[in-house]
Amino acid sequence: MTQDTQVTVDGLVRGNFYRFKVDARNKCGETNQETFETQLAVVPGKSPQIGTKDEGNCKVSINWDLPDNGGSDITEVQVQIQVDDEGVAVWRDAPCERKEMTRCVMSMNRLAREYVLSAGEEIKARVRAKNSIDWGLWSEISTPNTKMAAPPKVMDVPVASEKSADLRFVVINWYTHRYPETNIYLKIDDSLQWE
């Protein structure tokens, strides 16, 4: 016949190793001592490596290595990018379109539109992990870092190539660099008159 027995030991410090010995005695004698060691779980450590990479097609990825889990499985990661807020560098949650445990993919167009990152600016990131205890430490700032891609440029000044006899329409041609996700906008200055 067996019986489960449980003892609670208070006052232990997370991260420390502890050795416990268990034995049992009855009127016939005592058992051999059983010894076991354990380490109490702590929050995850810092990610040892994080960097950003241009994935092409106006996408950028943040890639990192998972940190030591502190003795408890990592359940969540938080990724942030550095943005300028009126001259002050602040951290905001990364707008991941696809997010995995070691990777986040973002749209450069969204970074430019919502996070006001400009062409040529480095995309800097940091990451931290969470386990059953709590959030761990933030990683160092990412390195290497990719830079925001430049928007398309109009290569030639727009030229009016055709107009109707009654001046109800005009066809305008121009050339742009090939660039993914490019929207073309035409501003009409109606103060100009054909001679």
PECORJO-V782073 format. One record per residue. N is the residue number from 0. RES is the residue in one letter. SS is DSSP state (H for helix, E for strand, - for the rest). Layout:
<<N,RES,SS> <N,RES,SS>>
//
This chain:
<<0,M,-> <1,T,-> <2,Q,-> <3,D,-> <4,T,-> <5,Q,-> <6,V,-> <7,T,-> <8,V,-> <9,D,-> <10,G,-> <11,L,-> <12,V,-> <13,R,-> <14,G,-> <15,N,-> <16,F,E> <17,Y,E> <18,R,E> <19,F,E> <20,K,E> <21,V,E> <22,D,-> <23,A,-> <24,R,E> <25,N,E> <26,K,-> <27,C,-> <28,G,E> <29,E,E> <30,T,-> <31,N,-> <32,Q,-> <33,E,E> <34,T,E> <35,F,E> <36,E,E> <37,T,E> <38,Q,E> <39,L,-> <40,A,-> <41,V,-> <42,V,-> <43,P,-> <44,G,-> <45,K,-> <46,S,-> <47,P,-> <48,Q,-> <49,I,E> <50,G,E> <51,T,E> <52,K,E> <53,D,E> <54,E,E> <55,G,E> <56,N,-> <57,C,-> <58,K,E> <59,V,E> <60,S,E> <61,I,E> <62,N,E> <63,W,E> <64,D,-> <65,L,-> <66,P,-> <67,D,-> <68,N,-> <69,G,-> <70,G,-> <71,S,-> <72,D,-> <73,I,-> <74,T,-> <75,E,E> <76,V,E> <77,Q,E> <78,V,E> <79,Q,E> <80,I,E> <81,Q,E> <82,V,E> <83,D,E> <84,D,E> <85,E,-> <86,G,-> <87,V,E> <88,A,E> <89,V,E> <90,W,E> <91,R,E> <92,D,E> <93,A,-> <94,P,-> <95,C,-> <96,E,-> <97,R,E> <98,K,E> <99,E,-> <100,M,-> <101,T,-> <102,R,E> <103,C,E> <104,V,E> <105,M,E> <106,S,E> <107,M,H> <108,N,H> <109,R,H> <110,L,H> <111,A,H> <112,R,H> <113,E,H> <114,Y,-> <115,V,-> <116,L,-> <117,S,-> <118,A,-> <119,G,-> <120,E,-> <121,E,E> <122,I,-> <123,K,-> <124,A,E> <125,R,E> <126,V,E> <127,R,E> <128,A,E> <129,K,E> <130,N,-> <131,S,-> <132,I,-> <133,D,-> <134,W,E> <135,G,-> <136,L,-> <137,W,-> <138,S,-> <139,E,-> <140,I,-> <141,S,-> <142,T,-> <143,P,-> <144,N,-> <145,T,-> <146,K,E> <147,M,-> <148,A,-> <149,A,-> <150,P,-> <151,P,-> <152,K,-> <153,V,E> <154,M,-> <155,D,-> <156,V,-> <157,P,-> <158,V,E> <159,A,E> <160,S,E> <161,E,E> <162,K,E> <163,S,-> <164,A,-> <165,D,-> <166,L,-> <167,R,-> <168,F,-> <169,V,E> <170,V,E> <171,I,E> <172,N,E> <173,W,-> <174,Y,-> <175,T,E> <176,H,-> <177,R,-> <178,Y,-> <179,P,-> <180,E,-> <181,T,-> <182,N,-> <183,I,-> <184,Y,-> <185,L,-> <186,K,-> <187,I,-> <188,D,-> <189,D,-> <190,S,-> <191,L,-> <192,Q,-> <193,W,-> <194,E,->>
//
